[in-house]
Amino acid sequence: MARYGMAIDTKLCVGCMDCVVACKTENNVPEGYNRDWITEEAFGKFPNINLEIRSERCNHCENAPCVSSCPTGASHYHDIGGVVLVEYNECIGCKACIASCPYDARFIHPDGYADKCTFCIHRVEEGKDPACVSVCPTNCMIFGDLDDPNSEISKQLNSRKHHSLKPVAGTNPKIFYLT
Amino acid sequence: MHEITTTRNNHLIDPSLEIWGWEIPVYLFLGGMVAGMMIITGYFLFKQRQTEETCSCRYVPWVSLVLLSLGMFALFLDLEHKLFTWRLYTTFQVTSPMSWGAWILIIVYPAILVTILITPPKWLVEKFPVVKKYSEWLNERKIWIKNIGVANMILGAMLGMYTGILLSSLGARPLWNTSILWLLFLVSGLSGAAAFVHMVAKNVYERELLAKADNGFLTFELFVIALMIIGLLTSTQVHQEAAMLILTGPYAATFWVFVVGIGIIIPLIIQLMAVNHKVNHTPWAPIMVIVGGLILRFVIVEAGQVSSWF
C-alpha cells in the first residue's frame, strides 16, 4: 500500500508560481481561490538574512483533523496513498474542516462544498505526477511513495535535512521541505 | 526579523478566518438556552411540580421548541451546501462533535414534545382530542413523568456540553482548544435559562428559586472564565496569544464590558440584593444575563477564528 507524499527543495524553488497556475488550469480552480500558493519566509538580522520560498498546499496529513471533524464522512483518506480528499456530494458545507485545519489549506468552493488540493489524484491514478510537480521549471518538487525506500522522495528525505509545517500541531503532514 | 508573505488570498480564509458569521454564535446561544431550559424543566418535572397550575414546566417547553427551531434554522442558513444537509443523517461519525450534535438535536425534539404532552394547552386538546388521551395516560404514571424529567436533564446537559465541545475539538484555533469550554457554555446556558424563567415565572417560589440558582450559576461562570484564561495563559505561546485577544486585544473591551460586566457582575449584584429583599425583582438583571450570554458566543466564535498556529 503506497503512502503518497511530496518533498519540495527550498534551495531550488524560485517562487515562479508555475505550480499555482498549473493547478488552477488542471483543476478548474475558480477565480479568487487557490489550492496551492507561494509563501516566502524571511528571517535573520541584516546582513545575515535567510529567505525560504515554499510552494504550499494541503499537507495530506496522516492524522488529519479535517477528516476527524467532518460530520458526514465527506472528508476521507483515499484508498490510494492515503491522500485526503473531499466527496463533494457528501459535503454539507458546515466548514468544520476549514476551522480544524491548522494550515488553512481549505476553502468553500463557490458551488458550496469544501475544496482543496487532491494531489491531482486523477493524474496519479494514471501514473502521472500532480500538475504542479509536472510543470515545475526547476524540478524542485518530488512526488512519490514515502513507504518505498527506493523512491526518489524517500532517498531525498533520507539524505537531506528537511522540515514540515507546524509539526507541533500533531497532524503528521506528508509534505516536506528540503533545506 | 521574521516576515512571512503569501500569495494565498482565499475568500473567508485570508487574512484571518471569517467562515462563521452571526449564524453560529446565535445557534450556540439558542442551543445553550434550550439546554438550560430543559434542565430546569426536567428538575421541576422530577419534583412533580407539573400539577401546579402556574409551573413554568407548562410553558417553558414551548419556548424551548421555538428557540431550538430558530437555532437550527440559523445553523441551516450557515451551511454552504444546503441541498446535502440530509447527509448528516445517513451516517454517524464518532470523532465529529458536529455529527454527535446533529443526532442529539434529533433526540431533543421528541423529548420536548413529550414534555409538552404532560400538560398540553387547551387549544391543542380541542384541536387534537387524541392529545388528551395520551396526556391522561402519562399523568396516571408518575414515575414516567419523573423519568421524562430525568431525560430532559440528561439531554439538556448533552446539548449544552456539545455546543462547547464543538468548538474545543477544533485544535487549529487555540482560543477554542480548551477542554473547559463545554463547562463555560453549559453554565452560561444554565444562567441564561434560569434568568429567563426567573423573568417570566408566574409564582414567587420559582422566581425566588431561580434567582438564587442564577446567582450560583453566574458566580460559577466567573470561576470557569478565570480557569479558562489561566489554562490558556499557562499553555503554549499560541494559546497565550489567543488569551490576549480577549484579555487586552481587539476583543477585550467587548469581553470585559458586555460579557463579564453587564452579563455577569452587574446582574449578579442586582439579583443578590433581590434575593436578600433589598430591592424588588427586576427584569433588567435577567435581560442583562441573556444578552451577556449571546455576546459571549459572539466573542468566543469571532476571536477564536482570529487565533491560529502562527
Chai-1 contact restraints between the chains, C-beta under 6 A:
chainA,res_idxA,chainB,res_idxB,connection_type,confidence,min_distance_angstrom,max_distance_angstrom,comment,restraint_id
A,G32,B,H11,contact,1.0,0.0,6.0,A-B,restraint_1
A,Y33,B,N10,contact,1.0,0.0,6.0,A-B,restraint_2
A,N34,B,R8,contact,1.0,0.0,6.0,A-B,restraint_3
A,W37,B,T6,contact,1.0,0.0,6.0,A-B,restraint_4
A,W37,B,T7,contact,1.0,0.0,6.0,A-B,restraint_5
A,W37,B,R8,contact,1.0,0.0,6.0,A-B,restraint_6
A,I38,B,T7,contact,1.0,0.0,6.0,A-B,restraint_7
A,T39,B,T6,contact,1.0,0.0,6.0,A-B,restraint_8
A,E40,B,T5,contact,1.0,0.0,6.0,A-B,restraint_9
A,E41,B,I4,contact,1.0,0.0,6.0,A-B,restraint_10
A,A42,B,E3,contact,1.0,0.0,6.0,A-B,restraint_11
A,F43,B,H2,contact,1.0,0.0,6.0,A-B,restraint_12
A,S68,B,T95,contact,1.0,0.0,6.0,A-B,restraint_13
A,S69,B,S96,contact,1.0,0.0,6.0,A-B,restraint_14
A,C70,B,S96,contact,1.0,0.0,6.0,A-B,restraint_15
A,P71,B,L88,contact,1.0,0.0,6.0,A-B,restraint_16
A,P71,B,Q93,contact,1.0,0.0,6.0,A-B,restraint_17
A,P71,B,S96,contact,1.0,0.0,6.0,A-B,restraint_18
A,P71,B,M98,contact,1.0,0.0,6.0,A-B,restraint_19
A,P71,B,S99,contact,1.0,0.0,6.0,A-B,restraint_20
A,T72,B,R87,contact,1.0,0.0,6.0,A-B,restraint_21
A,T72,B,L88,contact,1.0,0.0,6.0,A-B,restraint_22
A,T72,B,T91,contact,1.0,0.0,6.0,A-B,restraint_23
A,G73,B,T91,contact,1.0,0.0,6.0,A-B,restraint_24
A,G73,B,Q93,contact,1.0,0.0,6.0,A-B,restraint_25
A,E90,B,R87,contact,1.0,0.0,6.0,A-B,restraint_26
A,C91,B,H81,contact,1.0,0.0,6.0,A-B,restraint_27
A,I92,B,L79,contact,1.0,0.0,6.0,A-B,restraint_28
A,I92,B,H81,contact,1.0,0.0,6.0,A-B,restraint_29
A,I92,B,F84,contact,1.0,0.0,6.0,A-B,restraint_30
A,I92,B,T85,contact,1.0,0.0,6.0,A-B,restraint_31
A,I92,B,R87,contact,1.0,0.0,6.0,A-B,restraint_32
A,G93,B,L79,contact,1.0,0.0,6.0,A-B,restraint_33
A,G93,B,E80,contact,1.0,0.0,6.0,A-B,restraint_34
A,G93,B,H81,contact,1.0,0.0,6.0,A-B,restraint_35
A,C94,B,L79,contact,1.0,0.0,6.0,A-B,restraint_36
A,K95,B,I19,contact,1.0,0.0,6.0,A-B,restraint_37
A,A96,B,M98,contact,1.0,0.0,6.0,A-B,restraint_38
A,I98,B,I19,contact,1.0,0.0,6.0,A-B,restraint_39
A,A99,B,L170,contact,1.0,0.0,6.0,A-B,restraint_40
A,S100,B,L170,contact,1.0,0.0,6.0,A-B,restraint_41
A,S100,B,A172,contact,1.0,0.0,6.0,A-B,restraint_42
A,C101,B,A172,contact,1.0,0.0,6.0,A-B,restraint_43
A,P102,B,A172,contact,1.0,0.0,6.0,A-B,restraint_44
A,P102,B,W309,contact,1.0,0.0,6.0,A-B,restraint_45
A,D104,B,I13,contact,1.0,0.0,6.0,A-B,restraint_46
A,F107,B,N10,contact,1.0,0.0,6.0,A-B,restraint_47
A,F107,B,I13,contact,1.0,0.0,6.0,A-B,restraint_48
A,I108,B,E80,contact,1.0,0.0,6.0,A-B,restraint_49
A,G112,B,E80,contact,1.0,0.0,6.0,A-B,restraint_50
A,G112,B,H81,contact,1.0,0.0,6.0,A-B,restraint_51
A,Y113,B,H81,contact,1.0,0.0,6.0,A-B,restraint_52
A,K166,B,W309,contact,1.0,0.0,6.0,A-B,restraint_53
A,A169,B,W309,contact,1.0,0.0,6.0,A-B,restraint_54
